[in-house]
Each structure stands twice: as C-alpha cells, then as structure tokens.
Amino acid sequence: MKAGIHPKYDTATITCACGATYETRSSRGSFGVDVCSNCHPFFTGKQRIMDTAGRVERFRKKYENQPAAATGKKVKQAKKAAKAAAAESAGEE
C-alpha cells in the first residue's frame, strides 16, 4: 500500500435516537442515526398498519350511486344506436 493516500480507519460510535450505541470502524468517525435494529418497527414486530380502509370506504361511498363505468367497443356501438334511434323518432314526428 502506498503511504499517505488512504483515509484513517478508526473506531466509530454509532448512536441511535433510541439511545442504543454500536461500536464499529469507519473512516467517517462517530455519527448518529434515527432508527436501528432495536427500535425499527420491522425488527421489533410492532409494525403499524396504515388506515387505508378508511380511504377505500370513502372512495366507495363517493361512487356507490354512480353506474358502473362501461368502456369498450360495445358501449360505443350502443350509444351510437341510441342516438340513431332518437334521431329517427325525432324525424318521424
């Protein structure tokens, strides 16, 4: 190895917001983190389930009275046929 070109690789203390500390080696030095394996919900088993059911229910409530959206070729043909029938009945009168 060439002398003088490599960074110092000293011991570092990683401190979590929950108070846990870890000793490791780093060229960065000591620093803090927001979550660690002691307090992260995935590792602790205390995962919060997001309340998406409320949003889904609100969506369903908003659109429950509206007819189902129909798309495609058959719907377009049915609309054209209805317009043609309406035009014929208006022309006959």
N, C-alpha and C positions, 0 to 999 in steps of 0.2 A: 504494500500500500504506500502511496505517496504521502509524505508527511505534510501536514498543514492544510490539506484541501477538504478534509472530512469534518462534518459538524460534530460537536460534542454530543455524546450519547449517555446522558446521566440518568440517575433515578429521578422519577417524577411522581408526584402525588396527585391522583385524580380525585376530586371531591364532588360528590353528588349533592343536589339540593336537599335530599332527604337526610344528609349527614354521613352517609357511607363514604369511606375513603379506600382507595386502592393504590397500592404501590406497584409501579411498573417502570419501564425505561423509555425515555423519549428524548428526541433532540429538541422538542418544543419546550420542555420544562413542565412545571406544575400548572394545572388548569382545572376548571370546574365544569360540570355537565348538569343538565336539567333532570335527566332520568337515568337510572341504572337498572341492573337486573333485580335489585332489592325492591325497587318501588315502581317499576314499569308494570302496567296492568296485565300485559300478556304473560309475564313471568309469575306474577303473584296470583293469577286466577281471578282477579276482581275486575274483569272487563265490564265496562258499561255498555249496555245495549242502547243504541240510539233510538229515539222515539220516532221511527219512521211510520209507524202505524197511524199516528195522528195525521200526518201529511197525506197518507194514502186515503184515509177516511174522508178528509176534507176534499180531496180530488173527486172521489166517488160521489160525495154529496153534491158537489158543484155540477156534475154532469149526469146525475141519475135520471133527470126528467127529459133529457135530450135524446132523440132517437139515435140508434147506433149508426155510426158513420159508415156508410156503404161506399165502396170505391170499386173501380174497375170498369170494364167494357160493358157489362150487362146493365149496370146502373146508368151509364151514359145513354145506352140504347133505350132504356125505359123512360128516361127523361125526354129524349127526342120524340118517342112515341106519344108521350103525354102531351107534349107541345103540339104535335101534329094533330092529335085528336081534338085538342082545344081550338086549334085554328080551323079545323073542319066544322066543328059545331058552331063556331062564330060566323063562318062563311055561309052556312046553311040558313041561318036565321035572318 
